[in-house]
Amino acid sequence: MEKNRPINRRKALKVLGLGMLATCVPVLSACGNAKKSKNGQKNKRLIFYFSATGNSLFVSRQIAGENGTLLSISQEIHNEHPEYEAEEIGFVCPVYCFIPPAIVQDFIARSTFKADYFFTVGTFGAHSTIFPEFVDNLAKENGFRMNYINTIQMVDTYLPYFDAAREMADQKNQLIPEKISAVLAAINKRENYILPVTDMDRMICEGYYRSSGRDRQRPTVTHSEKIVFATDACIGCGVCTSVCPHGSWKVVNGHSVAEGECENCLACVHNCPQKAISIIPTPPEPEEPNRNARYRNPNVSLADLIKANSQI
Ligand SMILES: Cc1cc2nc3c(=O)[nH]c(=O)nc-3n(C[C@H](O)[C@H](O)[C@H](O)COP(=O)(O)O)c2cc1C
């Protein structure tokens, strides 16, 4: 169990707040909100995932196996009593601009976790660079320690830089099953390992942040209306409204309209059955090279992603 770990000010205030609440409302505190499995036992392996196009959901399922429990971060982020306890707690998410998506960072910061073993797996397309170090620090800042952090290279879904058709045909994908098995075996053995960050990783990361001018903590946070729009091909089916992890689409007069908080995850773009959602180019980023190519992990259905992300 995590005990006596130093905690930061934010966490301390949160714990203090919960303590005061417990004094005032003993019943609430006694019930708590630690997730239990269906038979009331402590969960063995609890995995929190975020996924826009299915890669991280697929990996989460593989790591959860038959006895693990999967919880979607875009839904758990609304939990008013985010206290979780299990023998092993894991996080699986895409790498966005070399770090975890802001929603994943926010979920970790607002929750309390208790486990014997913590792990994180990031799925990425080209370079994960400082992701392991960032996650390691994120956990420490929030009062717990990651035992294992690794990354798995898959199809890159960031359409301004990558043609999804070429990505799907890339030989790198042949290594995915092997990599997932290796990560799973390591977690099953409760290995202690944090993927090292190299000098080259730091150079790539530094170069990107300098040239893009993006915020280093929340590089992909934006407003949906600034980066995506529905073209005339939109039939108002509403898939975008239910696959968006922030619920930032609405259908007005039979046409989808983007409005609200956005993680730039492109779930709307990739999952639109009509390929009717386009990305607004934001210089210095290029225009997407192939607007006919869209991607969803072949092992994950649209219904799975809607179930994971729907805010409706
Ligand atoms: C906004 C955004 C930023 C991304 N940034 C990176 C990155 O820095 N490095 C990288 O290798 N892949 C990056 N990717 C690719 C994703 O990490 C990768 O495709 C991931 O497997 C997608 O996971 P999902 O299918 O679970 O959403 C990015 C994708 C998006 C949409």
The ligand as a Gaussian input file, in Angstrom:
#p B3LYP/6-31G(d) Opt

LIG

0 1
 C       -3.870000      15.643000     -30.436000
 C       -2.949000      14.468000     -30.672000
 C       -1.619000      14.553000     -30.293000
 C       -0.764000      13.463000     -30.484000
 N        0.544000      13.567000     -30.097000
 C        1.387000      12.534000     -30.283000
 C        2.740000      12.603000     -29.864000
 O        3.210000      13.573000     -29.269000
 N        3.551000      11.559000     -30.142000
 C        3.098000      10.448000     -30.793000
 O        3.881000       9.551000     -31.039000
 N        1.796000      10.305000     -31.131000
 C        0.930000      11.319000     -30.896000
 N       -0.394000      11.196000     -31.242000
 C       -0.896000       9.900000     -31.723000
 C       -1.614000       9.100000     -30.625000
 O       -0.888000       9.148000     -29.421000
 C       -1.780000       7.629000     -30.997000
 O       -2.276000       7.487000     -32.271000
 C       -2.656000       6.897000     -29.984000
 O       -2.424000       5.519000     -30.098000
 C       -4.138000       7.153000     -30.155000
 O       -4.820000       6.483000     -29.118000
 P       -6.397000       6.236000     -29.083000
 O       -6.732000       5.441000     -30.346000
 O       -6.625000       5.425000     -27.875000
 O       -7.068000       7.546000     -29.062000
 C       -1.262000      12.258000     -31.062000
 C       -2.617000      12.172000     -31.441000
 C       -3.458000      13.265000     -31.244000
 C       -4.911000      13.147000     -31.645000

